[in-house]
Amino acid sequence: MQPTSSMNEEFLKKWQMGLQIFRPSIDNTSVHERKKAIKLSADVAMASLRKGTTCWSRALIEKTATEDNFLVRQMLSGIKAEALINKKLPKKIVCHRKIVRRSKKILRRKSKSASEEAAAKAKRLVKRRTQGLRNVVPGGELMSNDVLLLQETLDYIVSLQTQVNVMRSIVDAAEAEIERTVCCSENAIVIRGWRDYSKPFCT
Amino acid sequence: MDLSEKDEFSAEKRNPDNYDSVNNPSGDWRVDSYPSENLISAGPASCSPSQMMDSFGQTLWYDPTSVQAVGYAGFNGGNASSSSFRGSIDRSLEMGWNLPNLLPPKGNGLFLPNASSFLPPSMAQFPADSGFIERAARFSLFSGGNFSDMVNQPLGNSEAIGLFLQGGGTMQGQCQSNELNVGEPHNDVSVAVKESTVRSSEQAKPNVPGSGNVSEDTQSSGGNGQKGRETSSNTKKRKRNGQKNSEAAQSHRSQQSEEEPDNNGDEKRNDEQSPNSPGKKSNSGKQQGKQSSDPPKDGYIHVRARRGQATNSHSLAERVRREKISERMKFLQDLVPGCNKVTGKAVMLDEIINYVQSLQRQVEFLSMKLATVNPQMDFNLEGLLAKDALQLRAGSSSTTPFPPNMSMAYPPLPHGFMQQTLSSIGRTITSPLSPMNGGFKRQETNGWEGDLQNVIHINYGAGDVTPDPQAAATASLPAANMKVEP
């Protein structure tokens, strides 16, 4: 499933809405703050597209709420904001490393055959990667099973693609516009120069 | 292609095909959606064939009676990367390895190869039962299969083999499977095969379009009585009334499973969110008799244990979970570009992680870029919306060459897009920018230099090697530099 144009538009609208909140205070901000504002509003817009149905969106909104509660509340106006922010996310899964390591050692001692070790190694690899994925996907730590994690990842990837597409299109458009205006202004200067230069010849 | 060959050699094909489907990095590693053509032509490229061959050659070929255990071990030995993939593959492979008993061992080199080379020598030794071959071929086609013919056939071992052959893989073959009446008695095989039939029926389901959790509706053969009592909390079991012939039953059920993809949609309860609780047994959802069409929508997914498999609730739930995971991985493979050739969970997960990280970094980078490009942050986007430029965007592409530190490659947009955006944006952005172009650019340039370093730190904050900011600034953002510094 690829991001659809309707998704793009929705995201754009919500993002615009978020950016509007920053407009009044724009003159005092540095580049970093602007960038942060852009990114946060984009994230909230992306998460709100899902309307709280997915775990990652809730986690993402909560994460941005810790950085800029005001923005989040403004963007997600209405009951939804309250529900999303206050919604209790499932507890983080905490693994006591010592215990896990000990039990793994015991297991390793038992299984000596090469094939079993290979299988165990593969399992370990997969587990490590799954943990890595949990770190990357917002709210991944809270997902109890792998199936859910993969599903959330799927949805998250699609939303990220939407976000990236829209942002890139805007950047391209803005840059192209700047280049265009620069060229125009440069051309104007050149023409003016020529005119001045050619004046003595005319008269 | 090799379809004619396939018809004849479908039986033998299944073995290498299964093997391929698991170990072939160039093919789709998903078992359930392996196209039939690939089965024929794909050859395992780099999956330690010798290693696998050794394990198989030594164990499976000559020791049919202990196939299950051995095959499992051998399989695992050979395929480290898909350990959790075992659920669907290895059992079928176990069964499949029963088949080789019929065929004289070819030697290691022949075992793994692409199906076409594998087939001819084996064909010679294959039981000279043309009927078997034909039936095996026909049986191997799940989706179109008409199992009703098979229902009343006593399922001999050869039949079982044929079933297995089909079951092992992702059969969407062209042959119609009507009956399978192979005349090679082989006790182990029959047991294994029954399982495989169910397995194949289960695997066939994912082939059916539109059925999401197809695999959860596997039906076990009734030969061993009512298996499959145990379920996870999300599964309900359909009780099968004793059907006289286990094979018939299983074939019938396979047919049923084939025929009711739509019904499965009803029954299936996509309760992905609920955790897997293998310990629970829920017999509440049992249905008597045929499970053809009327599963009550009580939110349970029926799973039936396969014959010969443990009916432990743990293993059943485990199997369901594994199939769900493999299904999700399939979707992810479609989504992440460049992952079609990746086999195995670990590598796939790695790719997914990289992709997500790269997308996140892109967002950071683009937001930084936007912050600098447009200090007023007055992105006037009505023009974009109006000009449906976003529709052009829907396919995820970009005109600007992306920095090389990003792992994805994006195809360039058609030029038309740029003109449109120019025309739409031009009216709006020009005015605020034009009076201060020179100053703006200089300021922007300075801003870029300072901020590039920050961007780079952000980008590499995840723990990658921090490159030299200068080098990165010049090398990694060529597009920006080109625009910003004339």
Chai-1 contact restraints between the chains, C-beta under 6 A:
chainA,res_idxA,chainB,res_idxB,connection_type,confidence,min_distance_angstrom,max_distance_angstrom,comment,restraint_id
A,T4,B,A394,contact,1.0,0.0,6.0,A-B,restraint_1
A,S5,B,L390,contact,1.0,0.0,6.0,A-B,restraint_2
A,S5,B,Q391,contact,1.0,0.0,6.0,A-B,restraint_3
A,S5,B,A394,contact,1.0,0.0,6.0,A-B,restraint_4
A,N8,B,L390,contact,1.0,0.0,6.0,A-B,restraint_5
A,N8,B,R393,contact,1.0,0.0,6.0,A-B,restraint_6
A,E9,B,L390,contact,1.0,0.0,6.0,A-B,restraint_7
A,L12,B,L381,contact,1.0,0.0,6.0,A-B,restraint_8
A,Q16,B,L381,contact,1.0,0.0,6.0,A-B,restraint_9
A,L19,B,M377,contact,1.0,0.0,6.0,A-B,restraint_10
A,I26,B,M377,contact,1.0,0.0,6.0,A-B,restraint_11
A,V31,B,A371,contact,1.0,0.0,6.0,A-B,restraint_12
A,V31,B,T372,contact,1.0,0.0,6.0,A-B,restraint_13
A,V31,B,G447,contact,1.0,0.0,6.0,A-B,restraint_14
A,V31,B,D451,contact,1.0,0.0,6.0,A-B,restraint_15
A,R34,B,A371,contact,1.0,0.0,6.0,A-B,restraint_16
A,K35,B,S367,contact,1.0,0.0,6.0,A-B,restraint_17
A,K35,B,M368,contact,1.0,0.0,6.0,A-B,restraint_18
A,K35,B,A371,contact,1.0,0.0,6.0,A-B,restraint_19
A,I38,B,S367,contact,1.0,0.0,6.0,A-B,restraint_20
A,I38,B,L370,contact,1.0,0.0,6.0,A-B,restraint_21
A,I38,B,A371,contact,1.0,0.0,6.0,A-B,restraint_22
A,K39,B,S367,contact,1.0,0.0,6.0,A-B,restraint_23
A,S115,B,A73,contact,1.0,0.0,6.0,A-B,restraint_24
A,S115,B,N76,contact,1.0,0.0,6.0,A-B,restraint_25
A,S115,B,G77,contact,1.0,0.0,6.0,A-B,restraint_26
A,A118,B,G77,contact,1.0,0.0,6.0,A-B,restraint_27
A,A118,B,A80,contact,1.0,0.0,6.0,A-B,restraint_28
A,A119,B,N76,contact,1.0,0.0,6.0,A-B,restraint_29
A,A119,B,S83,contact,1.0,0.0,6.0,A-B,restraint_30
A,A122,B,A80,contact,1.0,0.0,6.0,A-B,restraint_31
A,A122,B,S81,contact,1.0,0.0,6.0,A-B,restraint_32
A,A122,B,S83,contact,1.0,0.0,6.0,A-B,restraint_33
A,K123,B,S83,contact,1.0,0.0,6.0,A-B,restraint_34
A,L125,B,A346,contact,1.0,0.0,6.0,A-B,restraint_35
A,V126,B,S84,contact,1.0,0.0,6.0,A-B,restraint_36
A,V126,B,K345,contact,1.0,0.0,6.0,A-B,restraint_37
A,V126,B,A346,contact,1.0,0.0,6.0,A-B,restraint_38
A,R129,B,A346,contact,1.0,0.0,6.0,A-B,restraint_39
A,R129,B,L349,contact,1.0,0.0,6.0,A-B,restraint_40
A,R129,B,D350,contact,1.0,0.0,6.0,A-B,restraint_41
A,G132,B,I353,contact,1.0,0.0,6.0,A-B,restraint_42
A,L133,B,I353,contact,1.0,0.0,6.0,A-B,restraint_43
A,V136,B,I353,contact,1.0,0.0,6.0,A-B,restraint_44
A,V136,B,V356,contact,1.0,0.0,6.0,A-B,restraint_45
A,V136,B,Q357,contact,1.0,0.0,6.0,A-B,restraint_46
A,S144,B,P275,contact,1.0,0.0,6.0,A-B,restraint_47
A,N145,B,P275,contact,1.0,0.0,6.0,A-B,restraint_48
A,N145,B,N276,contact,1.0,0.0,6.0,A-B,restraint_49
A,D146,B,I325,contact,1.0,0.0,6.0,A-B,restraint_50
A,V147,B,E272,contact,1.0,0.0,6.0,A-B,restraint_51
A,V147,B,K324,contact,1.0,0.0,6.0,A-B,restraint_52
A,V147,B,I325,contact,1.0,0.0,6.0,A-B,restraint_53
A,L148,B,E272,contact,1.0,0.0,6.0,A-B,restraint_54
A,L150,B,R328,contact,1.0,0.0,6.0,A-B,restraint_55
A,Q151,B,E272,contact,1.0,0.0,6.0,A-B,restraint_56
A,Q151,B,R328,contact,1.0,0.0,6.0,A-B,restraint_57
A,L154,B,F331,contact,1.0,0.0,6.0,A-B,restraint_58
A,L154,B,L332,contact,1.0,0.0,6.0,A-B,restraint_59
A,I157,B,L335,contact,1.0,0.0,6.0,A-B,restraint_60
A,L160,B,L359,contact,1.0,0.0,6.0,A-B,restraint_61
A,Q161,B,S396,contact,1.0,0.0,6.0,A-B,restraint_62
A,Q163,B,V363,contact,1.0,0.0,6.0,A-B,restraint_63
A,V164,B,L359,contact,1.0,0.0,6.0,A-B,restraint_64
A,V164,B,Q362,contact,1.0,0.0,6.0,A-B,restraint_65
A,N165,B,R393,contact,1.0,0.0,6.0,A-B,restraint_66
A,N165,B,S396,contact,1.0,0.0,6.0,A-B,restraint_67
A,M167,B,L366,contact,1.0,0.0,6.0,A-B,restraint_68
A,R168,B,L366,contact,1.0,0.0,6.0,A-B,restraint_69
A,R168,B,S398,contact,1.0,0.0,6.0,A-B,restraint_70
A,S169,B,R393,contact,1.0,0.0,6.0,A-B,restraint_71
A,I170,B,F379,contact,1.0,0.0,6.0,A-B,restraint_72
A,V171,B,L366,contact,1.0,0.0,6.0,A-B,restraint_73
A,V171,B,K369,contact,1.0,0.0,6.0,A-B,restraint_74
A,V171,B,L370,contact,1.0,0.0,6.0,A-B,restraint_75
A,D172,B,T399,contact,1.0,0.0,6.0,A-B,restraint_76
A,A173,B,T421,contact,1.0,0.0,6.0,A-B,restraint_77
A,A173,B,I425,contact,1.0,0.0,6.0,A-B,restraint_78
A,A174,B,V373,contact,1.0,0.0,6.0,A-B,restraint_79
A,A174,B,N374,contact,1.0,0.0,6.0,A-B,restraint_80
A,E175,B,K483,contact,1.0,0.0,6.0,A-B,restraint_81
A,A176,B,M418,contact,1.0,0.0,6.0,A-B,restraint_82
A,A176,B,L422,contact,1.0,0.0,6.0,A-B,restraint_83
A,E177,B,I425,contact,1.0,0.0,6.0,A-B,restraint_84
A,E177,B,G426,contact,1.0,0.0,6.0,A-B,restraint_85
A,E177,B,I429,contact,1.0,0.0,6.0,A-B,restraint_86
A,T181,B,T430,contact,1.0,0.0,6.0,A-B,restraint_87
A,T181,B,L433,contact,1.0,0.0,6.0,A-B,restraint_88
A,T181,B,S434,contact,1.0,0.0,6.0,A-B,restraint_89
A,V182,B,N437,contact,1.0,0.0,6.0,A-B,restraint_90
A,S185,B,N437,contact,1.0,0.0,6.0,A-B,restraint_91
